Amino acid sequence: MFYFLWLLALYLPFQVALNPGQGVDLASIRIFILALFLLWLAQSLKNKKIFINKNIETALVLTFLFINLFSLVIAKNQDWGFRKLFFLLSIFPVYFVASYLLNNENRAIKLTKALIFSGAAIGLVGLVQFALQFLFGLNNTYKLWAKVVTPFLGNSFSREVLMNPSWLVNIGGKTYMRAIAVFPDPHMLAFYMGMLVPLNIALIFILPGKKRFFSATLAVLLITDLLTFSRGGYVGLAVGAVFILIFFWKKINKKYKIAIVSLIGAGLLLLIFPNPVSQRAYSTFNLNEGSNQGRIQTWEEALKVIGNNPVLGVGLGNYPLAVNPLADYREPIYAHNAYFDIAAETGILNALIWIWLLMATILNLIKKSKRNLLFLGAAASLVIFATHSLVETSIYSAQVLPLLLIIMSFGNSQFAYEKKN
């Protein structure tokens, strides 16, 4: 069964969309996860024992899902709510399956290697896509990539993405096509790349014999993340870097400390000398910048909705209608803050439960990091996710949510450290 989880990790960033009906785009990873869950359930019933960790994290996961379900009682449009609920219920089972299967270090390392390998591969796709605009021009590359991503996003979703493009960014008066690979937008790719970086760093320490290979994959992940021009991604990386330095520093030898200091120095130089990445990073603090003003206005709208519906929210999937009663289902109306989105749709309590789940898992992983650095890498990944979530919502991404749940499942593993070459 672990082999199927390993395949899922390889397939995750490259998944294609199924179109079972007119206007219906179904992320194929949802079918994959449900099939894996049913296989796990059948095996558990055969053995007359269903393995579920009895801890605070599991209780919080189940409570979070229950409140999402309960919120449908007050949803104005229950169809939209059920569509979101079915999405969550088709992805969250991977948490329970991974928690059961990651029962030794060898499996955890194999799965992490699969995530890094497929992540670096999709990163290379993003780098090639970004480079094409300098060879064939921005317009030609945009038109070409609109065709490339359609099988991965689905017919209807891809049309909606192209109607509301976040693929382009203007920096210093020049327009660039951001790195997106085959993701719907650069922000989700930034989430994915950023969350893999700490796991990649952990593998460099755990598998010194593969140091060159994983140093190369780390470079791909970081460069792709930078070329998404996602400022939330930049902030997530920065906070993640501080976290890694605080907890990794005493665990590494002098040689690696020099390498880390050199990497940080290179990052600082990138920010000091004028270039598109540094200009984009500095614009994060410019409150007069157009997209920043738009985001602040969006947060104000979300806080107003939360203030009017603090207990149960407006119902799962119904935030767009609270902002615009004439909104279409695929219209990209959301709070640009995962915690605000959860609070607005399902109540402040559920947002606090989600925050508690992230914090409890991070603290659990930090405690376990004394036995294995992979746990510390997973904790740093969650820190990056939690930070980036302050300015974007990714829990409804068919790529990001499964990755998040797999990483969170490391908190239920008990394996100890064995140095490998």
ABEGO torsion letter per residue (X at the ends): XAAAAAAAAAAAAABBBBBABBGBBBBAAAAAAAAAAAAAAAAAAAAGBBBBBBBAAAAAAAAAAAAAAAAAAABABAAAAAAAAAAAAAAAAAAAAAAAABABAAAAAAAAAAAAAAAAAAAAAAAAAAAAAAAAEAAAAAAAAAAAAAAAAEAAAAAAAAABBAABBBBGGBBBBBBAEABABAAAAAAAAAAAAAAAAAAAAABAAAAAAAAAAAAAAAAAAAAAGBAAAAAAAAAAAAAAAAAAAAABBAAAAAAAAAAAAAAAAAAABBBAAAAAAAAAABAABAAAAAAAAAAAAAAAAAAABAAAEAEBGAAAAAABAABBAABBBBAGBAAAAAAAAAEAAAAAAAAAAAAAAAAAAAAAAAABAAAAAAAAAAAAAAAAAAABBAAABAAAAAAAAAAAAAAABABBBBBBX
